[in-house]
Amino acid sequence: SIDGGSLLEQRRQAQATADAAALAAAEDLFRKYPQNNGLDAGGTAVSRALAIAAANGFSNDGTVSTVTVRVASQTYASGPRAGTVIPKGYAEVTVQYNQPRYFSAVIGTGTIPVTARAVGRGKWEPAFIGIHVLDLHASGALRATGGGSGNVTGGASVVSSILS
């Protein structure tokens, strides 16, 4: 149970790190989109992702942890689009931590790899949402009264509320 608990904790930490690193890369790609058209021309998106991973304890030393950042023109390593080319403005981050064994060393040797993956998008493109209401816990997050009418053309109406 100690090894299992450690693995679950490391998996949570690896996923949080992959998420944060992918967001850092996506933010860089988004900010520089007008100049670079979604490409990581200077390698700053990859550098920012690696810096976030290191700040979260994944130093990318190749022994204890490995962090891989992929951007446009490379291919996705895993997930539903594995093997396909990553589009401009996207970044995929894979984090692997090699968990040492404690009590499970009785039944096996070597480390146990804990892997997490995240993809971030920093692309300038229209969302095609005409009305977007984000109020998760409000009853009737979108309410229309009176005798008027409204039309949303070329987009969707999205209401994110668990209480309708």
C-alpha positions in Angstrom: 0.0 0.0 0.0 2.9 2.4 0.5 4.2 1.8 -3.0 0.7 2.2 -4.4 0.0 5.4 -2.5 3.3 6.8 -3.7 2.5 5.9 -7.2 -0.9 7.6 -7.1 0.7 10.7 -5.5 3.4 10.9 -8.2 0.8 10.3 -11.0 -1.2 13.3 -9.6 2.0 15.4 -9.5 3.1 14.4 -12.9 -0.3 15.2 -14.4 -0.4 18.6 -12.7 3.1 19.3 -14.0 2.2 18.2 -17.6 -0.9 20.4 -17.5 1.0 23.5 -16.3 3.9 23.0 -18.7 1.5 22.6 -21.7 -0.3 25.8 -20.6 3.0 27.6 -20.4 4.0 26.5 -23.9 0.5 27.4 -25.3 0.6 30.8 -23.7 4.0 31.5 -25.3 2.7 30.3 -28.7 -0.5 32.4 -28.3 1.4 35.6 -27.3 3.8 35.3 -30.3 1.2 34.0 -32.8 1.2 37.2 -34.9 5.0 37.0 -35.4 5.5 33.2 -35.6 2.1 32.0 -36.9 1.9 29.3 -34.2 5.5 28.0 -34.6 8.0 27.9 -31.8 10.6 29.8 -33.9 13.0 30.7 -31.1 12.3 27.6 -28.9 10.8 29.8 -26.2 7.6 27.8 -25.8 9.6 24.6 -25.2 11.9 26.5 -22.8 9.0 27.8 -20.8 7.4 24.3 -20.6 10.7 22.8 -19.4 11.2 25.6 -16.8 7.7 25.0 -15.4 8.4 21.3 -15.2 11.7 21.9 -13.4 10.0 24.3 -11.0 7.6 21.5 -10.1 10.4 19.1 -9.4 10.8 17.4 -12.8 14.3 18.3 -13.7 14.5 16.4 -16.9 17.7 14.7 -15.9 16.9 11.5 -17.9 17.2 9.3 -14.9 14.7 10.4 -12.3 12.5 12.3 -14.6 12.1 13.0 -18.3 10.1 15.8 -19.8 9.4 15.9 -23.5 7.8 18.9 -25.2 6.6 18.6 -28.8 5.3 21.5 -31.0 4.1 22.1 -34.5 5.7 20.0 -37.3 6.6 17.2 -34.8 4.2 14.3 -34.2 2.0 13.5 -31.2 3.7 10.8 -29.1 0.4 9.4 -27.6 -3.2 10.1 -27.2 -6.0 9.9 -29.8 -3.9 11.6 -32.4 -0.7 9.7 -31.8 1.6 9.7 -34.9 -0.1 12.6 -36.6 1.5 16.0 -37.1 0.9 18.6 -34.3 -0.8 21.6 -35.8 0.5 25.2 -35.5 -0.3 26.7 -32.1 -0.3 23.4 -30.2 2.1 21.9 -27.7 2.2 18.3 -26.3 4.0 17.7 -23.0 4.9 14.3 -21.6 6.2 13.9 -18.1 7.8 10.7 -16.8 8.9 10.1 -13.2 10.8 6.9 -12.4 9.4 6.0 -9.0 11.8 4.0 -6.8 10.5 0.8 -5.2 10.1 0.5 -1.5 8.4 -2.7 -0.3 7.6 -3.9 -3.8 11.4 -4.4 -4.3 10.6 -7.9 -2.9 8.7 -8.8 -6.1 10.6 -6.7 -8.7 13.6 -4.6 -9.4 14.2 -1.2 -11.0 12.0 1.9 -10.9 8.4 2.1 -11.9 7.7 4.7 -14.6 4.8 7.1 -13.9 3.7 9.0 -17.0 1.4 11.9 -17.7 0.5 13.8 -20.9 -1.2 17.1 -21.7 -1.8 19.2 -24.8 -2.2 23.0 -24.8 -3.5 25.2 -27.6 -2.3 28.8 -28.1 -3.8 29.4 -31.5 -5.6 32.5 -32.7 -8.9 31.3 -34.2 -12.5 32.2 -33.8 -14.5 30.1 -31.3 -17.9 30.7 -33.1 -19.7 31.1 -29.9 -22.4 33.8 -29.9 -23.4 33.6 -26.2 -21.3 31.9 -23.6 -22.5 31.8 -20.0 -20.1 30.4 -17.4 -21.8 30.2 -14.0 -21.5 26.6 -12.9 -23.6 26.8 -9.7 -26.2 29.4 -10.6 -29.8 28.3 -11.1 -31.0 29.8 -14.4 -27.5 31.1 -15.5 -29.1 32.4 -18.7 -32.6 33.8 -18.3 -34.6 35.7 -20.9 -37.8 37.5 -20.0 -40.2 39.9 -21.7 -41.5 40.0 -25.2 -38.2 40.3 -27.1 -36.4 37.8 -29.2 -32.7 37.1 -29.9 -30.9 35.4 -32.8 -27.5 34.0 -32.7 -26.1 33.7 -36.3 -23.0 31.8 -37.1 -22.4 30.6 -33.6 -23.7 28.6 -30.7 -25.3 29.5 -27.4 -23.4 27.7 -24.6 -24.6 27.7 -21.0 -22.3 25.9 -18.5 -24.5 25.4 -15.4 -25.3 22.2 -13.5 -28.4 23.8 -12.2 -30.9 24.5 -15.0 
